[in-house]
Amino acid sequence: MLKKYLFLIVSFLLIPVSFSFAMAFSNGEKVSIQSPIEGNAFLTGSIISIDNEIKGDTFAFGEKIYINGNISGDLICAAKEVVINGYVNGNIRCAFQEMRVRGEIERSVLGLGEKVYVEKNSTIGRDFIFAGSDTTIDGTVRGSLDVNSSVLTINGEIDQNINYYSEENNDVAKGLFVNSGSSIKGNVNYNAFGDVKGSGSNVILGSVNKYTPSNEIKKDIKSEIISTLGFLVSLILSTLAIVLIGGKYLKDLTTKMSSSIWSSVGIGAIAFFALPLLGILLLISNIGAYLGFICFLIWLIIILLAVFFAGISFGKLINEKLFKNRINNFALTSILGILLGYILFVIPVLGFIVFVFALWWGIGGMILSFAEKRKED
């Protein structure tokens, strides 16, 4: 199940960030690397073709990316189409619409997209993790294969386990197909409806382990209650820690957020999209990649704190507007706001709206508070 949740994390990180950057920097230019590059490369354009060697990590964002030469480091990319004809000595981390592997990848692949084709005579040296809709393996995967997709077709060789996840209905055209001529040296862990399909089930050297998808499993009410209570206790303790560390600054911050809600939300919305864009601009500029990574780190820290600050400010508003006899304990009002915010968050649809509002409100409030503090100093 851990791998399954990993796919959700990958989706959150790669889709809104990588694809946005790929489209933003696809400026219609064609980039062709004909000479060797010493060190890391940052490439943007409509069509990116690496025809020689890059002796370092490669960051590529565009509509189409072709690796015809060699990359001695990792490949981090986002594009509509990615084609690996050459050799990649490191790992590949990529978001795409369609990916074709025709060459050799020395290490692992972590991908998110619609379709993947690992073609005949191609090799992935370690694990292959993918979330999408259609996966076809005609080549060789030396490690394990972890896939969450509607269709997974195996015609090639898998040296370790296959972990397949799907919540699609039991359709004859969907699921895991193991065809004759393929070779699976490990186990097949089948987390989907129905059974493994195809004409080559006898080429599975390990065992086939069938697991029922989560929506067929009867929920263990006792475990659910214990898990929820444990999460709420952790949430309360985290809130108390933030209140203790924040002290007077946190009280001033919540006062500012409560008095300027819509200004905070507007500024927070702009900052939410502007900070990662600034990070990418720094990454591909001459200023240096380190500043870009620092910008991303600040962005992630702000996101983590923003929701807590919004919940604490929510508790302050409720205490002031709804209670005749106000609670004079700041820690109690903070916990009240966090818990009520959590209740709203778990409501379908409304929860997403509440989360986005709280995120922007918290980010904007931090920016306004910081600006006001600088002005006073």
C-alpha positions in Angstrom: 0.0 0.0 0.0 2.9 2.3 0.6 3.8 2.3 -3.1 0.2 3.1 -4.0 0.3 6.3 -1.8 3.6 7.1 -3.4 1.8 7.5 -6.7 -0.5 10.1 -5.2 2.5 12.0 -3.9 4.1 11.9 -7.3 0.9 13.2 -8.9 0.8 16.1 -6.4 4.4 17.1 -7.1 4.8 16.5 -10.8 1.5 17.4 -12.4 0.9 21.0 -11.1 4.6 21.9 -11.1 6.4 20.1 -13.9 3.7 20.4 -16.5 3.1 24.0 -15.8 6.8 24.7 -16.2 6.9 22.6 -19.4 4.2 24.7 -21.0 5.5 28.0 -19.7 8.9 27.5 -21.1 7.9 25.9 -24.4 8.7 29.1 -26.3 8.6 27.6 -29.8 12.4 27.2 -30.0 14.1 24.0 -31.0 17.1 23.0 -28.9 19.7 20.6 -30.2 22.7 19.5 -28.2 25.4 18.7 -30.8 28.5 19.2 -28.7 29.4 17.6 -25.3 28.3 19.6 -22.1 30.5 19.4 -19.0 28.3 19.6 -15.9 24.5 20.0 -15.4 22.3 21.2 -18.2 19.0 23.2 -18.0 17.1 23.0 -21.3 13.8 24.5 -22.3 12.1 24.7 -25.7 9.5 23.3 -28.0 11.6 20.3 -29.2 14.7 19.3 -27.2 17.1 16.9 -28.9 20.2 15.6 -27.0 22.4 14.2 -29.8 25.7 14.2 -27.9 26.8 13.8 -24.3 25.8 15.7 -21.1 28.2 14.9 -18.3 25.9 15.8 -15.4 22.3 16.0 -14.5 19.8 17.2 -17.1 16.7 19.3 -16.4 14.5 19.5 -19.6 11.1 21.1 -20.0 9.3 21.3 -23.4 6.8 19.7 -25.6 9.0 16.9 -27.1 12.2 15.6 -25.6 14.5 13.2 -27.5 17.5 11.6 -25.9 19.6 10.3 -28.7 23.0 10.6 -27.0 24.3 10.0 -23.5 23.4 11.5 -20.1 25.9 10.6 -17.4 23.6 11.9 -14.6 19.9 12.0 -13.8 17.2 13.2 -16.2 14.5 15.4 -14.6 11.9 16.4 -17.3 8.4 17.3 -18.2 7.0 17.1 -21.7 4.1 15.8 -23.9 6.4 13.2 -25.5 9.7 11.7 -24.2 11.7 9.3 -26.3 14.9 7.6 -24.9 16.9 6.3 -27.8 20.3 6.7 -26.2 21.9 6.0 -22.7 21.0 7.5 -19.4 23.5 6.6 -16.6 21.4 7.9 -13.8 17.7 7.9 -12.7 14.8 9.4 -14.7 12.1 11.4 -12.9 9.6 12.6 -15.5 6.0 13.8 -16.1 4.7 13.2 -19.6 1.8 12.3 -21.9 3.7 9.5 -23.7 7.1 8.0 -23.1 9.0 5.5 -25.2 12.2 3.7 -24.0 14.3 2.4 -26.9 17.7 2.6 -25.3 19.3 1.9 -21.9 18.6 3.4 -18.5 21.2 2.4 -16.0 19.2 3.1 -12.8 15.5 3.6 -11.9 12.6 5.3 -13.6 9.8 7.2 -11.7 7.2 8.5 -14.1 3.7 10.0 -14.3 1.7 10.2 -17.5 -0.7 8.4 -19.8 1.2 5.8 -21.8 4.6 4.1 -21.5 6.3 1.8 -24.0 9.5 0.0 -23.0 10.3 -1.4 -26.4 12.1 -4.6 -27.4 15.9 -4.7 -26.7 15.7 -1.7 -24.3 16.7 -2.0 -20.7 15.9 -0.3 -17.3 18.7 -1.2 -14.9 16.7 -0.9 -11.6 13.1 -0.3 -10.5 10.4 1.1 -12.7 7.6 3.0 -11.0 4.8 4.4 -13.1 1.3 5.8 -12.6 -0.8 6.3 -15.8 -3.4 4.6 -18.0 -1.5 2.2 -20.3 1.9 0.4 -19.8 3.6 -2.0 -22.2 6.9 -3.7 -21.4 8.5 -5.4 -24.3 12.1 -4.9 -23.1 13.9 -5.7 -19.8 13.4 -4.3 -16.3 16.2 -5.5 -14.0 14.5 -4.4 -10.8 10.9 -4.5 -9.7 8.0 -3.1 -11.6 5.4 -1.0 -9.7 2.6 0.2 -11.8 -0.8 1.8 -11.2 -2.6 1.8 -14.5 -5.7 0.5 -16.3 -3.6 -1.8 -18.5 -0.2 -3.4 -18.0 1.0 -5.7 -20.8 4.2 -7.8 -20.3 5.9 -9.2 -23.3 9.5 -8.8 -22.0 11.6 -9.7 -19.0 11.1 -8.6 -15.3 13.9 -9.7 -13.1 12.1 -9.0 -9.8 8.6 -8.6 -8.5 5.6 -7.0 -10.3 3.4 -4.9 -8.1 0.3 -4.0 -10.0 -2.5 -1.7 -8.7 -5.8 -0.8 -10.4 -9.3 0.0 -9.2 -10.9 -0.4 -12.6 -13.9 -2.7 -12.9 -13.3 -6.3 -14.0 -13.1 -5.6 -17.8 -11.7 -8.1 -20.3 -9.7 -5.4 -21.9 -8.2 -4.0 -18.7 -5.8 -5.4 -16.0 -2.5 -7.2 -16.1 -1.7 -9.3 -19.3 1.3 -11.7 -19.1 1.9 -13.0 -22.7 3.9 -15.9 -23.9 7.5 -15.2 -24.5 7.8 -13.0 -21.4 9.7 -13.9 -18.3 8.9 -12.8 -14.7 11.5 -14.1 -12.2 9.8 -12.7 -9.1 6.3 -12.7 -7.6 3.3 -11.0 -9.1 1.3 -9.0 -6.5 -2.0 -8.3 -8.2 -4.0 -5.6 -6.5 -7.0 -5.4 -8.8 -10.3 -6.9 -9.8 -10.4 -10.2 -11.6 -7.3 -12.3 -12.3 -4.0 -12.1 -14.3 -4.8 -12.4 -18.0 -2.8 -13.4 -21.1 -1.4 -16.6 -22.5 1.9 -16.8 -20.6 1.0 -17.3 -16.9 3.4 -20.3 -16.9 6.4 -17.9 -17.4 5.9 -16.5 -13.9 8.7 -18.2 -11.8 7.4 -16.8 -8.5 4.0 -16.9 -7.0 0.9 -14.9 -7.9 -0.6 -13.1 -4.9 -4.1 -11.8 -5.4 -5.2 -8.8 -3.2 -8.7 -7.4 -3.1 -8.9 -3.6 -4.0 -9.6 -1.4 -1.0 -13.2 -0.7 -2.0 -14.1 -4.4 -1.7 -12.6 -4.7 1.8 -15.0 -4.2 4.7 -13.7 -1.4 6.9 -12.5 -2.3 10.3 -14.4 0.3 12.4 -12.2 -0.2 15.4 -9.0 0.4 13.4 -10.5 3.5 11.7 -11.5 5.0 15.1 -8.0 4.4 16.6 -6.3 5.7 13.5 -8.5 8.9 13.5 -8.0 9.5 17.2 -4.2 9.1 16.8 -4.2 11.6 14.0 -6.3 14.1 16.0 -3.9 13.8 19.0 -0.9 14.4 16.7 -2.8 17.4 15.2 -3.4 18.9 18.7 0.1 18.3 19.8 1.5 19.9 16.7 -0.8 22.9 17.2 0.4 23.3 20.8 4.0 23.2 19.7 3.4 25.9 17.0 1.6 28.1 19.6 4.4 27.6 22.1 7.1 28.4 19.6 5.2 31.2 17.9 4.5 33.1 21.0 3.7 36.8 20.6 4.6 36.7 16.9 1.8 34.1 16.2 -0.8 36.2 18.1 0.1 39.3 16.0 0.0 37.2 12.9 -3.5 35.8 13.6 -4.7 39.3 14.5 -3.5 40.5 11.1 -5.0 37.6 9.3 -8.4 38.0 11.0 -8.6 41.7 10.2 -7.6 41.4 6.5 -9.0 38.1 5.3 -9.5 38.8 1.6 -6.3 40.8 1.2 -4.4 37.9 2.6 -6.2 35.4 0.4 -5.5 37.5 -2.8 -1.8 37.9 -1.9 -1.5 34.3 -0.9 -3.0 33.1 -4.3 -0.4 35.2 -6.2 2.5 34.0 -4.0 1.4 30.3 -4.3 2.0 30.3 -8.0 4.8 33.0 -8.1 7.3 31.3 -5.7 7.7 28.1 -7.7 7.9 30.0 -11.0 10.7 32.2 -9.4 12.4 29.0 -8.4 12.5 27.7 -12.0 13.7 31.0 -13.3 16.6 30.9 -10.9 17.3 27.3 -11.8 17.7 28.1 -15.5 19.4 31.5 -15.0 23.0 32.3 -14.5 22.4 33.2 -10.8 22.6 29.6 -9.7 20.6 26.5 -9.0 21.1 26.7 -5.2 19.0 29.8 -5.0 16.3 28.1 -7.0 16.3 25.1 -4.6 16.2 27.4 -1.6 13.2 29.1 -3.1 11.4 25.8 -3.5 12.4 24.9 0.1 10.9 28.2 1.4 7.8 27.5 -0.7 7.3 24.1 0.9 7.8 25.4 4.4 5.3 28.2 3.9 2.7 25.7 2.6 3.2 23.5 5.7 2.8 26.4 8.1 0.1 28.3 6.2 -2.7 25.7 6.9 -1.9 25.7 10.6 -1.9 29.5 10.8 -5.2 29.6 9.0 -6.7 27.1 11.4 -5.5 29.0 14.4 -6.8 32.3 12.9 -10.1 30.5 12.3 -10.4 29.7 15.9 -9.7 33.3 16.9 -12.5 34.5 14.6 -15.0 32.0 16.0 -14.1 33.0 19.5 -14.6 36.7 18.8 -17.8 36.4 16.6 -19.8 33.5 18.0 -19.0 33.2 21.7 -20.6 35.7 24.1 -18.1 34.6 26.9 -14.9 34.6 25.0 -12.2 32.0 25.7 -9.2 33.8 27.1 -6.8 30.9 26.4 -5.0 31.3 23.0 -4.0 27.7 22.9 -7.6 26.5 23.4 -9.0 28.7 20.6 -6.1 27.6 18.4 -7.0 23.9 18.9 -10.7 24.7 18.4 -10.0 26.3 15.0 -7.7 23.4 13.9 -10.3 20.8 14.8 -13.2 22.6 13.2 -11.1 23.2 10.1 -10.3 19.4 10.0 -14.1 18.6 10.2 -14.7 20.9 7.2 -11.7 19.5 5.3 -13.0 15.9 5.4 -16.3 16.9 3.7 -16.1 15.9 0.0 -15.7 18.9 -2.4 -16.2 21.4 0.3 -13.0 20.1 1.9 -10.9 20.9 -1.1 -12.3 24.4 -1.3 -11.6 24.9 2.4 -8.0 23.6 2.0 -7.2 26.0 -0.9 -8.8 28.9 0.9 -6.9 28.2 4.1 -3.6 27.7 2.2 -3.9 31.1 0.4 -5.1 32.8 3.5 -2.2 31.5 5.5 0.4 32.4 2.9 -1.0 35.9 2.4 -1.2 36.5 6.1 2.5 35.6 6.6 3.5 37.9 3.8 1.4 40.8 5.1 2.6 40.3 8.7 6.2 40.2 7.5 5.8 43.3 5.5 4.2 45.2 8.3 6.9 44.1 10.7 9.7 45.3 8.3 7.9 48.6 8.0 7.8 49.0 11.8 11.5 48.2 12.1 
